[in-house]
Amino acid sequence: MTGTGKTVFSGSRVEEFKVEILGVLDNVGPKQSLILARLSGGPLEHTGVMQGMSGSPVYLEGRLAGAVAMAFPFAKDPIAGIRPIEDMLSLSPGVAPASGVSVRRRASGVVTPWDTDLSRVREAERGSIRMAGDSRLVDIATPISFGGFTNGTIEEFSGQLRALGLEPRQAVSGGGSPPEGKKAVKPLEPGSMISVQLITGDYTVGADGTLTCIDGRTIHAFGHRFLALGDTDLPFSRAEVITLLPNLSSSFKISIARERRGAITQDRTTAVTGELGQTAAMVPVSIRVKRKGLAAHYRMQVVDDRYLAPLLLQMAVFSAIDATERGAGRTSLSIGSELQFVNNIAPVRMRNTYAGDASVSQVAALSVASPLSYALNAGFDAVKLKSVTVNIESEEARRQARIEQVWSSAKTVKPGDAFEIHTVLAGENGTETTSKVEYQVPVGAPQGTLFVTVADANVTNLIEFRQMLADPPKTPASMIRFLNQLRPNTNAYVRIWRADAVYQVQGEDLPAPPPSLAMILARSQGGLAGAAVSRNAKVAEIVIPAGDVAVSGSKTIQVEVKQ
């Protein structure tokens, strides 16, 4: 049996290609089948099945049979898997993603403000069908086009993007924001190219595919998942093909986004579905970079998606730094960020300094995006992002200090006595700074050992908020308060504590509770949360400012309290 397919090979003109049906693969998924076909005509003998063809409609005897969705990597012939149209049209709001694609949170099930790989918060494997030997029929990778980003950014994040089934491309889309579709002169039709716009403005990111069919104002496209996001709200534009690029691994279309046409509302295993004329919400992002009196300002709009927004923000911040700063050598970056939310939720404000000889940009970009990922994935529907502001100040110096030495003015004290705590911070070029703070033992304090720990922000934060990693906040307000209480890394923190049992309730210490209350708390904080029950009861905390310098290290000493 033979049929025809439709796609765009150049510009916006939809052209036909030939389809020879080879057979049907039954039960490739739960109640799912796949049509195996050989494609021919146009440039396909030279390019094979191309990235960007996903969703190209296939007609048999004049009726829509399905869409090109899968292909064999490194295949000599253009053999494709065609997704039956019945599977694509079976999408409906509220239906869970079908099997055949793995969608999961982190293996630990916990999202934290210290995550280092934001793509793993929502990780989706490309659907595949094992054939003879090592041959696999896989979802055609979605080409994702980056405009305005540095080459270093694409290289840095290419592994994470490919793990999501996306194939990053540099400089293959137009800059700026696509205009709205009110003045559109090119109508969409089955076979037209569309581009899902993830970022618009000074930076652009678009994922390209083909429109399969239009039902009133509803469109179906791709023939497979984009990221298996389920219910979503992503803007899409009409796209035009500039040229085709044959490749031994996988050929692809080079395209450019044009006018905005609507929003993708469903992203499921077998297709994406959208609505023409619908406007998707976008979040304004402002990134400023200052160095030696010079300044660069990047403005953009990012999709309002709890999984995509943090990763896209991380990439944008990294690119802004990479465009103006050197990748190796002494560097210091002071990062101030503000995350604004709707629904009268308090903003999250942070400021930290990062310094070193390498990988400073990576750490700085992650420090902005990780708290956002934690906030959006904490499980509160009311927490929606309103805007992001990032201010970066750079210097070609290593502004960092290490906690080198700690000692006290007395080894033994009585209740009511005061003693001094001395801390030596070792900086660049062998410079040392000694700070002195005083602590008075309360009258009536019990006898025993007082531990004095002088530590950086990371160590102190992990000690203070250990329960929050296993027992997430119960309200948006407590979650925002937790983030705003994270200590900046430009101070050293003197933590005075005893080896007594301590419990935490929503991040607040409850040291030495009465035995009856301790039994109740121990039962309520069982399992993973039981890690919050430790013998580390804080008595006091004193901050040692270090200026705009990144502090690292930890030292602990002991002082005995005797009558």
N, C-alpha and C positions, 0 to 999 in steps of 0.2 A: 504494500500500500504506500502511496506517495501523497504528500500534501505540500503546503506552503507555510513559510514563516515570514514574520515582518520585524524589521529592526532598522536602525539608522546607521549607515556607514559613513555618511558625510553630511555636515550641516544639520538641518532639521527634517530632511526629506526621508520619509519612511519607504524602504525598499523591500522587495520580496526575495526570499531565498528558498531553495528546494529542501524538502524533508522526506527522507526515505525511512519508513518504519521498519525496524529490525526485529522488534519483539516487545513483550511486556514482562517486566519484573514484578511478580506478585508478592504481596506481604513483605515489602521492604520496611514497613513500619506498621504499627497498629492500624489495621483496616486501610492501609495505604499501598498503592501500586505506583510504578514508574514506567513510562514508555521510553524504550531505547531507540534512538534514531540516528541516522547519518545525515549531516547537513552539507549542502553544496550550493554553489552559485555565488556571484559577487566575489569578494576577496577571501571567502572562507577556506578555499583550497590552500591559500597561502598563509592565512593567519590561524586557522583552526578555530575552535570555540573561544571567544574572547571574553575577558572580564568587561562588564558593562552590558553584555547580552542577556544577563539574568532577567527573566520576565518577558522575553521576546515571544509574542503569541504564535502558536502553531495551529493551522487549520487543516482539517481532514474533511474532504467532501463538502467544503464550504462552511463547515461548522467549527467553532472554537473548541479545540481538543485540550489545550493546556499551554504551558509556557516552558521555554528553555530554562533549566534550573541547575543541572549538574553536568560535570565533564570529567574526563580522565586527564590528570596532569601528565605532561610530556607525551601526550598521544600524537601519533603521526597523522591520524585521520580525524576530521571534525565530528566525533561521535559524542552525542549529548544525551542526558537524561531529561525527559520532558515531564513536568509535574502536571497531572490531570487537573483540569479546570475545576472539577467537583471538589477536590481537596482545597484549592485556593479559595473557593467561594463559601466554604464551610465555616469561615471565621465568623465569630460573633462576640460582642463584648462580654467579658466576664468568664470566657472559656480559658482554662489553663493551657499553657503551651503543650502541644502534642509531643509524644516521645520522638526520639531520633536526634534530639539536640539536648545537650546537658547544660542546664542553667543552675548555677549554684552560688552561694555566698562563700566566704572564706572557709577553708577546711575546719577551722576552729569554731565557726559560727559566730564569731565576735568581730565587730568592726571597732577599731580603736583610733584615737587621734595620732597614733604613732605608726600606722600602716605605711609600708614602703612601696607597695605595688597596688595602686588604686584600681587597676584593671581587674584584679582578682575579686573585688567586691561583687562584680557581676561578670562572671566568666562563662562564655558560651563557646562550645566546641563546634567546628564545622561538621554538618551532617555528612556521613560517608557510608558507602556500601562496598564491602569487600567483594572483589571478583576473583578471577583465577590468579594464583600466585600472590604477588605483592600489589597487583593492580587494584586501584580503588576509584570508585565513582564518587566524587565529592561535590559539595555545593560550590558553584563558581564563586571565587573570592570577589568580594565587593571592593572595587577600586575607590579609595578615599583620597581626595585631592586637597593639598595644602597650598594656600597662597599667602605669601608674606612671611612664612616661617623660615628659619635658617635651616641649612642642610644638617647642621649638628643636631637640631631638634628631631628631625625625621629619623636620623640614625639612632638617637638615644631612645626613642619610643617605638621603633619599628617592631621590636620583639613583642611588646605588649599588644600592639595593634594587630599583628598577625595571629596572635593567640586568640583574638576575638573574631577571626575570619575576615579581617580587613587588610587590604593591600595598599600601603601608603605610597603616594606619588607626589613629587615636588613640582610646583609650577605647571600644573596641568588644568588649572581653573582660573577664572578671571578674578581680579581683585575687586574690593568694594562690596557693597551690599546689593543683591539683585533687587530691582524695583518690584513693586507690587504689580499684580496681574491686571489692573484696570485698563492699561493701555496695551495689552497683549495683542499682537497681530498674528501670531502663529497658534492655531488651536491644537490642543492635545488630541491624539488619536492612538489606538492600539499600535504599539511599535515605537512610539515616541520615547525619547530619552528624558529621564527626570533625575534631579539631583537633590538628595535630602541634605538640607543646609544645617550644619551643626554649629558653625560660627560664621558670622558676617561682620564686616567692618574692616579695620586695618588688617586683621587676620581673617582668612576664610578657610573653612573646612567643609567639603561636600562629598557625599557618598553617592555614586552613580549607579543607575540601573535602568531597566526598560519597563514601560507601562504595558500591562497585559490586556486589560479591558476597562471600559467605563460603563457603569450602570447608574444612569441619572447623574448625580453629583458624587457618587462613590467610585473610587478607582482601586484596582488591584494591580500589584506589580511585584517584580523580583522573582517570584516562583519559589523562594526560600526565605528564611528569616534574614533580617538585617543584623540585629543583636539579640533577638528574642526578648525584647523588653516588655512584651504584653501590651497593656493599655499604655499609650504614649501620646505625645503631642510634639511632633517634629515638623518644621516647615519644609516644604519641597518646592522646587522651581523647575520650569522647563529647561532643558539643556540642549546644547548643540554640539555636534562632534566636529572637532577641528581636523583630526586625522586619526589613522589607525597605526599602531606600532606592533608589528609582528615580533614575537619573542619565542625562544626555544622552550622556555618554561611555561609561560602563559601570555598570549597576546592580549592587548587591551586597547580600549578607545581613549583618546585624549579629547576631553570635552570641556565645555565652559557653561556655567550656570547663567540663565537669562532671568526672565521675570518670575516673581513669586506666584504660585498657582494654588496653593492650599496647604493642608497639614496631614501628615501621617498620623493616624489615630490607633492603629493596631499593628503590632510587629510580632508575628507568630511563626511557627516552624515552617509552614507551607507558603507564606506570602506576607507582604505588607499591604495594608489597606488604608486609604485616606479619603479625605473629603475636599472637593474642589471649592475654592472660595473661602475656606475656613482659615482663620488667622491663628498661628501657634504663638504661645507666649515665649518671649525671649528675655534674658537677664542682661542688663547693661554691666559691662566690666571696664574698669579704667586701671591702666598700669602705667606708672611713671617711673623712669629710671634717671637718676642724677649722678653725674660724675664730673668733678673738677669744673663746676660751673656750667657744664653742658647737660641738657635734659632731653629726653625722648618721651613722648606721650602716646600710648596706644589705646584706642577706643574700639570696642567691639560689642557684639551681642552674642550670647551663648545660650544654647537650648536649655530650657527649664526642665532638666531631667536629673533625678537624684543619683543616677549611676554615671551618666556621661559628663555632667557639669564639672565634678571635681577633677577628672582626668584631663578634660579640655582646658581647665584653668591651670593645671600644673604645666601643661605643654605651652600655654601662652606665656606664663611667667618665665619658664625656662628659655623660650625663644627671645623674650624681651631682654633678658640678661645676656644671653649668648650673642645677641646682635651688637652689644656695646662693650662687653667685657672679654678679657682673654680667658681661654679655657684652662691654662696652667700657669703657675707662678703665684706669688703672694697676692691674695685677694681677701677683702673683707666686704661683706654685704649686710647692711642693716635693713631689715624688712619690717614694714608696718602694714598691717592689713585690717580691713573692716568688712565684715559680712553683715549685710542688712537683710532682715526678713519681713515678710508681710504679717498680717494679723496681730500687730502691736507686740510682736515678740522682740525682746531686747537684742541689740546687735552683739556680735562677737568681735572684740578688738584684741589684737596681739601685736607685739613688737619684740623681735629677737635679732641677734647678730650672728652671722656665720663667717668663719674665717678658716683659711688653709691654703694649701698649694695646689689642690686638685679637687674636683667633684663638689666645689662649693655651690655652683649653680643648681646641681641636682638636689642638694639638701635644702637650699633656700626655696626652690619651687615647691618641693614636697611639704615644707612647713606651712605654706599657705593653703594647699589643697587638702591635706589630711584632715584638719579640723572640719572643713566643709563636708568632706565625705562622711565623717562621724556624725555631724549634725543632721545631714539629709537622710542617713540610713539608720538613725536611732529608733525608727518605728513610729514617728509622729506625723500624721498626715497634715497637721496644721503648720508644720515647719516647711515653708516654701521660701525660696531665695528671692530677694527683691533686687539687690545690687551688690557688686563687689568692687572694692577700691584697694589697690595695692600701691604702696610707695616704697621705692628701692633706692638706697644710697650706697654707692660703691667707692672703694678706695684701694689702691694698689699697695696694701700693707696687710700684715697679719695681726689684726686686733683680737688677740686671744690671751687668756691667762689661765694658768694651771694652779690648782690648790696644792702647794708644795709642802707646807708644814703647818701643824696646829699644835698649840700647847696652852696650858692654863697657868694662872698665877698661883694656884694652890692645888694640892693633890687631895687634901682633906678639908672639909668645911663643916660648919654647924648650921642648923636651921636659922635663918635670919642673916647669915653672912653673905657677902658679895664676893665674887671672884671674876677675874678678867680672862677673856678668851682671845688669844692672839692667832692671827691667820696670815700666812705668807703666800701671796699670789706671785707666781713667776711668769713674766711676760716675755715679749720678743727681745732678742739681743741680750738676754741674761738679766734684764731689769727685774727687780723684786719690789713689791709693795707690801708693807705690813699693816694690817688693820687690827684694831682693838675694840672689843665690845665687852660690856659688863652684864653679868647675870646675878641677881640676888635670889638666894634660896628662900622660899616662903617660910615664914614662921610656922612651926608645927609640921614641917615636911617630914615624912618617915625616913628612918635610917636606911642605908643601902647605897647601891651604886647608881650614880647619874652618868648616863652616856651622853657625850657631846659629839655630834656628827656635823662636820662642815662639808657641804656637798653642793654640786651644781644643780641646775633646775631639773634636768632629766631624772637624776637619782631622787631628788626630793619629791617631784611630781609622782613618780611611780610608787614611792612609799606612801604618800598621802592618799592617793586615789586607787589603791590596789583593788578595792572592792568593785569600783565602777567598771573594771575590765570584765568582771564575771556577772555582776548584777547591774544591768543598765539603768539609767535614770527612769523614773516613773512618769515624769511630766516634762513638757518642753522647757519650763522655767528652770527646773533642776539641771537639765542637760546643758542649757546655755550658761548657767551659773558655774557648772563644772568646767566648761571650756574657758570662761573668763577668769577662773581661779588658777589656771595653769600658770606657773611662775615663768617670767621671762628669763632667758639664759644670760642676762647681763648682770646678774647678782650672784653672790655666794650666799648660802642659807645655813644658818646655825640652828640645828635641831637638837634640843635637849630632851632626852627621853629616858624612860625606865623600862626594864624588862618585865613589865606587867601586862596582863591580858588587856587587849583593846579591841573594841568592835567599831564598825563603821555603819552608820545609817545614812544612806544617800550622800556619801562622801564626807560626812562629818564624824570626827572621832568621838567615841564614847568610852573613855578610859575607866578601868577599875569599877565596873557597875556592881551593884549588890548581887550576891550569889543567885538569888531567884531570877533576877532580870538576865543575868549572864546565861542561865540555862535556857531561857526563852530565846535569846539572841543566837545562841549556839545552834539551836534546832532550826531557826528561821534562816540561818546563813549556812546551811549545809551544802554539800556538793561542791561545785566550783566556787560558790560564794564563800565556802568555809575557809578559803585561802585568806579572806579578809580578817579572820580571827587570828591575831598574832600577838606575840609578847613584845610589843613595840609601842608603848603608850607615850604619846608626846606630852611633854610638860610645858615647853615654850618654844618659840621660834623667833629668831632675830635675823634681819636682812643686812647683808654687807654689800652696799652698792659698789660696783666695779667700773662705772662709767659705761660707755658704749663699747664694751669689750665682752667677747664670748668667754664665759668661765666654764672650766671642766675639771673633773676630779672629785675625790671624796676622801676624807680622813676622819677617823673616830678616836676619841680619847675618853678616859674615865676619871670621874671625881667621886670620892667617897663622902657620903653624908653621915656624920656621927654626932651623937649628943655630947 
